[in-house]
Structures are given as structure tokens and as C-alpha cells.
Amino acid sequence: MTEIVDYPPNYPAIRKAFPQVSRNRVLFAWGDDIYNPHSVKIPGPLKAHEAMHGSRQKLFASGIEGWWRHYIADHDFRLMEETVAHRVEYLVTASQSVMNRADRRGLLKSVSKRLAHPMYEFNLSNANALRVLRDNPRKEDDTT
């Protein structure tokens, strides 16, 4: 993915829907690009997270802009997309080193805490986000 130090084309719509985004150092996938307005270092697992969004955007029936409109407007769609991307982030992180069960559990809790962040407007507790990551059926092929 190409990194672009700027905001994505639809940033005003994102900011309007998710006011907390302006208070966080957020990355935005746009197809094969990662918009990184704060020029933060992007570790491999987070690149994989954004790449998952980008690949799903390119497969979406109404394209990248349609994916973003749906992501902004539809809570359940957004939760599904973030669940898929956070799972990838977890799996990539876990595969980068030998981890025992306790380490993997701690990693999963850390990733679920990010999924529960108020910025996404899911209103999820950390425990519920953990349950979603662990138990929610995978829907990687659902790109409509």
C-alpha cells in the first residue's frame, strides 16, 4: 500500500460522522492507499489491518466511495468491517513471534480494547469487543 501524508478525500464526511476522529491519530484506507495525516509510524500489523479494509473496498459493489458511505452510515456494516480488520491485525501480530496462551490472550485483549474505542461509535465495552472478536462469525466474503 502507498502511504499518503494527508487526509482522505472524504475526510469532512468522516469527521462529521465521527467527531472523535479529529482527536486521534487515525489512519484511513482508500483502496491501495493509506492516508496517514499525522505521519505516524505504521507497524506491520496495522498495515495489514488497513490493507484488509483496502482490499474489501476494491471488491465492494459500489466501489471505494460506496464502501465509505456504507461504513459511515451503517453501524452493523462498520462493526463487521472493523471486526475483520482487527482480527487480521491480531493474527499478524501473533504470527510475528512465539507467544504462549497468556501472551495471545493479552494481545487479544489489547486489540479488542482498540475495537471498543469510542471513536468507532459502537458503544462496546472492552468485554463485549473481546467477545465480538472471538465469537463473531467471519464475513470476509461479504462485500455487498
DANOR-V979270 format. One record per residue. RES is the residue in one letter. OMEGA is omega in radians with two decimals (* if undefined). D_FIRST is the distance of its C-alpha to the first C-alpha in Angstrom with 2 decimals. Layout:
RES OMEGA D_FIRST
RES OMEGA D_FIRST
This chain:
M 3.10 0.00
T 3.12 3.77
E 3.13 6.40
I -3.14 9.53
V -3.11 12.82
D 3.03 14.60
Y 3.13 15.55
P -3.09 14.24
P -3.09 16.68
N -3.07 18.63
Y 3.11 19.11
P 3.11 22.91
A 3.11 23.08
I -3.10 20.99
R 3.12 23.23
K -3.12 26.32
A -3.07 25.63
F -3.06 24.50
P -3.11 26.44
Q -3.10 25.43
V -3.12 21.81
S -3.14 23.17
R -3.09 24.68
N 3.08 21.62
R -3.00 18.49
V 3.02 16.13
L -3.13 12.39
F 3.06 11.57
A 3.05 9.06
W -3.08 9.52
G -3.12 8.38
D -3.10 4.95
D 2.96 5.21
I 3.04 6.47
Y -3.05 9.96
N -3.00 11.67
P -3.12 15.17
H 3.09 16.92
S 3.11 14.70
V 3.07 15.03
K -3.09 13.96
I 3.11 11.36
P -3.10 12.77
G -3.14 11.35
P 3.11 13.05
L 3.02 11.69
K 3.11 8.00
A 3.08 9.53
H -3.12 11.38
E 3.10 8.75
A 3.09 7.00
M 3.06 10.70
H -3.10 11.28
G -3.13 8.71
S 3.12 10.25
R 3.09 13.61
Q -3.10 13.28
K 3.13 12.84
L -3.06 15.87
F -3.03 17.90
A -3.12 21.10
S 3.01 20.98
G -3.09 17.31
I -3.14 14.79
E 3.09 17.64
G 3.08 20.00
W -3.12 17.90
W 3.11 17.84
R -3.14 21.59
H 3.13 22.34
Y -3.12 20.42
I -2.98 22.41
A -2.95 25.69
D -3.12 25.94
H -3.09 26.38
D 3.09 26.46
F 3.14 23.30
R 3.12 21.48
L 3.12 23.03
M -3.12 22.05
E 3.13 18.35
E 3.09 18.38
T 3.13 20.49
V -3.09 18.14
A 3.11 15.13
H 3.07 17.57
R 3.10 18.96
V 3.11 15.75
E 3.10 15.40
Y -3.09 19.07
L 3.12 18.91
V 3.12 16.19
T -3.11 18.25
A -3.11 21.44
S -3.07 20.44
Q 3.09 19.74
S 3.09 23.45
V -3.11 26.82
M 3.03 27.74
N -3.06 31.08
R 3.14 31.74
A 3.11 32.35
D 3.13 29.08
R 3.11 27.16
R 3.11 29.28
G 3.09 28.54
L 3.13 24.78
L 3.09 25.10
K 3.13 27.24
S 3.13 24.76
V -3.14 21.91
S 3.09 24.50
K 3.09 25.59
R 3.09 22.20
L -3.13 22.40
A -3.08 25.88
H -3.13 24.89
P -3.13 26.89
M -3.11 23.95
Y -3.14 23.08
E 3.08 26.74
F -3.05 27.38
N 3.13 30.56
L 2.95 29.96
S 3.08 31.77
N -3.14 30.06
A 3.12 32.27
N 3.09 31.31
A 3.08 27.57
L 3.12 28.23
R 3.13 30.21
V -3.13 27.53
L -3.07 24.91
R -2.94 27.56
D -3.06 29.46
N 3.13 27.63
P 3.13 27.16
R -3.10 23.70
K -3.08 22.70
E -3.09 19.36
D -3.13 20.93
D -3.07 22.24
T 3.12 20.00
T * 22.90
